[in-house]
């Protein structure tokens, strides 16, 4: 019984230790927008984060808030 618990613990630790990946800050974040997407399940988004000319996150204003850093240009 201890082996499955240990395997789960190791998996969770590896996910949470990938902090720098999730701590990445965007060059620009557009908030309070009306963005049309190509996703049939979610056709409209309110915010998007851009890094190096590529969209790295799209969704609600709250969903992209973590991508805002001290050098991020926030466009409202």
MODELLER restraints for C-alpha pairs under 7 A, 6 or more apart:
rsr = mdl.restraints
at = mdl.atoms
rsr.add(forms.Gaussian(group=physical.xy_distance, feature=features.Distance(at['CA:24:A'], at['CA:67:A']), mean=6.48, stdev=0.5))
rsr.add(forms.Gaussian(group=physical.xy_distance, feature=features.Distance(at['CA:25:A'], at['CA:67:A']), mean=4.52, stdev=0.5))
rsr.add(forms.Gaussian(group=physical.xy_distance, feature=features.Distance(at['CA:25:A'], at['CA:68:A']), mean=5.69, stdev=0.5))
rsr.add(forms.Gaussian(group=physical.xy_distance, feature=features.Distance(at['CA:25:A'], at['CA:69:A']), mean=5.47, stdev=0.5))
rsr.add(forms.Gaussian(group=physical.xy_distance, feature=features.Distance(at['CA:26:A'], at['CA:49:A']), mean=5.86, stdev=0.5))
rsr.add(forms.Gaussian(group=physical.xy_distance, feature=features.Distance(at['CA:26:A'], at['CA:50:A']), mean=5.46, stdev=0.5))
rsr.add(forms.Gaussian(group=physical.xy_distance, feature=features.Distance(at['CA:26:A'], at['CA:51:A']), mean=4.82, stdev=0.5))
rsr.add(forms.Gaussian(group=physical.xy_distance, feature=features.Distance(at['CA:26:A'], at['CA:67:A']), mean=5.34, stdev=0.5))
rsr.add(forms.Gaussian(group=physical.xy_distance, feature=features.Distance(at['CA:26:A'], at['CA:68:A']), mean=6.14, stdev=0.5))
rsr.add(forms.Gaussian(group=physical.xy_distance, feature=features.Distance(at['CA:26:A'], at['CA:72:A']), mean=5.85, stdev=0.5))
rsr.add(forms.Gaussian(group=physical.xy_distance, feature=features.Distance(at['CA:27:A'], at['CA:50:A']), mean=5.86, stdev=0.5))
rsr.add(forms.Gaussian(group=physical.xy_distance, feature=features.Distance(at['CA:27:A'], at['CA:51:A']), mean=5.01, stdev=0.5))
rsr.add(forms.Gaussian(group=physical.xy_distance, feature=features.Distance(at['CA:27:A'], at['CA:52:A']), mean=6.97, stdev=0.5))
rsr.add(forms.Gaussian(group=physical.xy_distance, feature=features.Distance(at['CA:27:A'], at['CA:72:A']), mean=4.84, stdev=0.5))
rsr.add(forms.Gaussian(group=physical.xy_distance, feature=features.Distance(at['CA:27:A'], at['CA:73:A']), mean=6.20, stdev=0.5))
rsr.add(forms.Gaussian(group=physical.xy_distance, feature=features.Distance(at['CA:28:A'], at['CA:49:A']), mean=5.91, stdev=0.5))
rsr.add(forms.Gaussian(group=physical.xy_distance, feature=features.Distance(at['CA:28:A'], at['CA:50:A']), mean=5.26, stdev=0.5))
rsr.add(forms.Gaussian(group=physical.xy_distance, feature=features.Distance(at['CA:28:A'], at['CA:51:A']), mean=6.88, stdev=0.5))
rsr.add(forms.Gaussian(group=physical.xy_distance, feature=features.Distance(at['CA:28:A'], at['CA:72:A']), mean=5.20, stdev=0.5))
rsr.add(forms.Gaussian(group=physical.xy_distance, feature=features.Distance(at['CA:28:A'], at['CA:73:A']), mean=4.54, stdev=0.5))
rsr.add(forms.Gaussian(group=physical.xy_distance, feature=features.Distance(at['CA:28:A'], at['CA:74:A']), mean=5.73, stdev=0.5))
rsr.add(forms.Gaussian(group=physical.xy_distance, feature=features.Distance(at['CA:29:A'], at['CA:48:A']), mean=5.66, stdev=0.5))
rsr.add(forms.Gaussian(group=physical.xy_distance, feature=features.Distance(at['CA:29:A'], at['CA:49:A']), mean=4.33, stdev=0.5))
rsr.add(forms.Gaussian(group=physical.xy_distance, feature=features.Distance(at['CA:29:A'], at['CA:50:A']), mean=6.19, stdev=0.5))
rsr.add(forms.Gaussian(group=physical.xy_distance, feature=features.Distance(at['CA:29:A'], at['CA:68:A']), mean=6.89, stdev=0.5))
rsr.add(forms.Gaussian(group=physical.xy_distance, feature=features.Distance(at['CA:29:A'], at['CA:73:A']), mean=6.34, stdev=0.5))
rsr.add(forms.Gaussian(group=physical.xy_distance, feature=features.Distance(at['CA:29:A'], at['CA:74:A']), mean=4.90, stdev=0.5))
rsr.add(forms.Gaussian(group=physical.xy_distance, feature=features.Distance(at['CA:29:A'], at['CA:75:A']), mean=6.13, stdev=0.5))
rsr.add(forms.Gaussian(group=physical.xy_distance, feature=features.Distance(at['CA:30:A'], at['CA:47:A']), mean=5.36, stdev=0.5))
rsr.add(forms.Gaussian(group=physical.xy_distance, feature=features.Distance(at['CA:30:A'], at['CA:48:A']), mean=5.35, stdev=0.5))
rsr.add(forms.Gaussian(group=physical.xy_distance, feature=features.Distance(at['CA:30:A'], at['CA:49:A']), mean=6.48, stdev=0.5))
rsr.add(forms.Gaussian(group=physical.xy_distance, feature=features.Distance(at['CA:30:A'], at['CA:74:A']), mean=5.98, stdev=0.5))
rsr.add(forms.Gaussian(group=physical.xy_distance, feature=features.Distance(at['CA:30:A'], at['CA:75:A']), mean=4.72, stdev=0.5))
rsr.add(forms.Gaussian(group=physical.xy_distance, feature=features.Distance(at['CA:30:A'], at['CA:76:A']), mean=5.93, stdev=0.5))
rsr.add(forms.Gaussian(group=physical.xy_distance, feature=features.Distance(at['CA:31:A'], at['CA:46:A']), mean=6.30, stdev=0.5))
rsr.add(forms.Gaussian(group=physical.xy_distance, feature=features.Distance(at['CA:31:A'], at['CA:47:A']), mean=4.51, stdev=0.5))
rsr.add(forms.Gaussian(group=physical.xy_distance, feature=features.Distance(at['CA:31:A'], at['CA:48:A']), mean=6.86, stdev=0.5))
rsr.add(forms.Gaussian(group=physical.xy_distance, feature=features.Distance(at['CA:31:A'], at['CA:61:A']), mean=5.77, stdev=0.5))
rsr.add(forms.Gaussian(group=physical.xy_distance, feature=features.Distance(at['CA:31:A'], at['CA:75:A']), mean=6.17, stdev=0.5))
rsr.add(forms.Gaussian(group=physical.xy_distance, feature=features.Distance(at['CA:31:A'], at['CA:76:A']), mean=4.94, stdev=0.5))
rsr.add(forms.Gaussian(group=physical.xy_distance, feature=features.Distance(at['CA:32:A'], at['CA:46:A']), mean=5.47, stdev=0.5))
rsr.add(forms.Gaussian(group=physical.xy_distance, feature=features.Distance(at['CA:32:A'], at['CA:47:A']), mean=6.20, stdev=0.5))
rsr.add(forms.Gaussian(group=physical.xy_distance, feature=features.Distance(at['CA:32:A'], at['CA:61:A']), mean=6.72, stdev=0.5))
rsr.add(forms.Gaussian(group=physical.xy_distance, feature=features.Distance(at['CA:32:A'], at['CA:76:A']), mean=5.85, stdev=0.5))
rsr.add(forms.Gaussian(group=physical.xy_distance, feature=features.Distance(at['CA:33:A'], at['CA:46:A']), mean=4.79, stdev=0.5))
rsr.add(forms.Gaussian(group=physical.xy_distance, feature=features.Distance(at['CA:33:A'], at['CA:47:A']), mean=5.89, stdev=0.5))
rsr.add(forms.Gaussian(group=physical.xy_distance, feature=features.Distance(at['CA:34:A'], at['CA:44:A']), mean=6.55, stdev=0.5))
rsr.add(forms.Gaussian(group=physical.xy_distance, feature=features.Distance(at['CA:34:A'], at['CA:45:A']), mean=6.23, stdev=0.5))
rsr.add(forms.Gaussian(group=physical.xy_distance, feature=features.Distance(at['CA:34:A'], at['CA:46:A']), mean=5.43, stdev=0.5))
rsr.add(forms.Gaussian(group=physical.xy_distance, feature=features.Distance(at['CA:35:A'], at['CA:44:A']), mean=5.43, stdev=0.5))
rsr.add(forms.Gaussian(group=physical.xy_distance, feature=features.Distance(at['CA:35:A'], at['CA:45:A']), mean=5.03, stdev=0.5))
rsr.add(forms.Gaussian(group=physical.xy_distance, feature=features.Distance(at['CA:35:A'], at['CA:46:A']), mean=6.08, stdev=0.5))
rsr.add(forms.Gaussian(group=physical.xy_distance, feature=features.Distance(at['CA:36:A'], at['CA:43:A']), mean=5.72, stdev=0.5))
rsr.add(forms.Gaussian(group=physical.xy_distance, feature=features.Distance(at['CA:36:A'], at['CA:44:A']), mean=4.75, stdev=0.5))
rsr.add(forms.Gaussian(group=physical.xy_distance, feature=features.Distance(at['CA:36:A'], at['CA:45:A']), mean=6.56, stdev=0.5))
rsr.add(forms.Gaussian(group=physical.xy_distance, feature=features.Distance(at['CA:37:A'], at['CA:43:A']), mean=4.95, stdev=0.5))
rsr.add(forms.Gaussian(group=physical.xy_distance, feature=features.Distance(at['CA:37:A'], at['CA:44:A']), mean=5.77, stdev=0.5))
rsr.add(forms.Gaussian(group=physical.xy_distance, feature=features.Distance(at['CA:45:A'], at['CA:58:A']), mean=6.60, stdev=0.5))
rsr.add(forms.Gaussian(group=physical.xy_distance, feature=features.Distance(at['CA:45:A'], at['CA:59:A']), mean=4.83, stdev=0.5))
rsr.add(forms.Gaussian(group=physical.xy_distance, feature=features.Distance(at['CA:45:A'], at['CA:60:A']), mean=6.14, stdev=0.5))
rsr.add(forms.Gaussian(group=physical.xy_distance, feature=features.Distance(at['CA:46:A'], at['CA:59:A']), mean=5.81, stdev=0.5))
rsr.add(forms.Gaussian(group=physical.xy_distance, feature=features.Distance(at['CA:46:A'], at['CA:60:A']), mean=4.93, stdev=0.5))
rsr.add(forms.Gaussian(group=physical.xy_distance, feature=features.Distance(at['CA:46:A'], at['CA:61:A']), mean=6.02, stdev=0.5))
rsr.add(forms.Gaussian(group=physical.xy_distance, feature=features.Distance(at['CA:47:A'], at['CA:58:A']), mean=5.75, stdev=0.5))
rsr.add(forms.Gaussian(group=physical.xy_distance, feature=features.Distance(at['CA:47:A'], at['CA:59:A']), mean=5.40, stdev=0.5))
rsr.add(forms.Gaussian(group=physical.xy_distance, feature=features.Distance(at['CA:47:A'], at['CA:60:A']), mean=5.34, stdev=0.5))
rsr.add(forms.Gaussian(group=physical.xy_distance, feature=features.Distance(at['CA:47:A'], at['CA:61:A']), mean=5.11, stdev=0.5))
rsr.add(forms.Gaussian(group=physical.xy_distance, feature=features.Distance(at['CA:47:A'], at['CA:64:A']), mean=6.60, stdev=0.5))
rsr.add(forms.Gaussian(group=physical.xy_distance, feature=features.Distance(at['CA:48:A'], at['CA:55:A']), mean=6.86, stdev=0.5))
rsr.add(forms.Gaussian(group=physical.xy_distance, feature=features.Distance(at['CA:48:A'], at['CA:57:A']), mean=5.50, stdev=0.5))
rsr.add(forms.Gaussian(group=physical.xy_distance, feature=features.Distance(at['CA:48:A'], at['CA:58:A']), mean=4.21, stdev=0.5))
rsr.add(forms.Gaussian(group=physical.xy_distance, feature=features.Distance(at['CA:48:A'], at['CA:59:A']), mean=6.39, stdev=0.5))
rsr.add(forms.Gaussian(group=physical.xy_distance, feature=features.Distance(at['CA:48:A'], at['CA:64:A']), mean=6.37, stdev=0.5))
rsr.add(forms.Gaussian(group=physical.xy_distance, feature=features.Distance(at['CA:49:A'], at['CA:55:A']), mean=5.80, stdev=0.5))
rsr.add(forms.Gaussian(group=physical.xy_distance, feature=features.Distance(at['CA:49:A'], at['CA:56:A']), mean=5.68, stdev=0.5))
rsr.add(forms.Gaussian(group=physical.xy_distance, feature=features.Distance(at['CA:49:A'], at['CA:57:A']), mean=5.08, stdev=0.5))
rsr.add(forms.Gaussian(group=physical.xy_distance, feature=features.Distance(at['CA:49:A'], at['CA:58:A']), mean=6.40, stdev=0.5))
rsr.add(forms.Gaussian(group=physical.xy_distance, feature=features.Distance(at['CA:49:A'], at['CA:64:A']), mean=6.17, stdev=0.5))
rsr.add(forms.Gaussian(group=physical.xy_distance, feature=features.Distance(at['CA:49:A'], at['CA:67:A']), mean=6.77, stdev=0.5))
rsr.add(forms.Gaussian(group=physical.xy_distance, feature=features.Distance(at['CA:50:A'], at['CA:56:A']), mean=5.60, stdev=0.5))
rsr.add(forms.Gaussian(group=physical.xy_distance, feature=features.Distance(at['CA:57:A'], at['CA:64:A']), mean=6.42, stdev=0.5))
rsr.add(forms.Gaussian(group=physical.xy_distance, feature=features.Distance(at['CA:58:A'], at['CA:64:A']), mean=6.86, stdev=0.5))
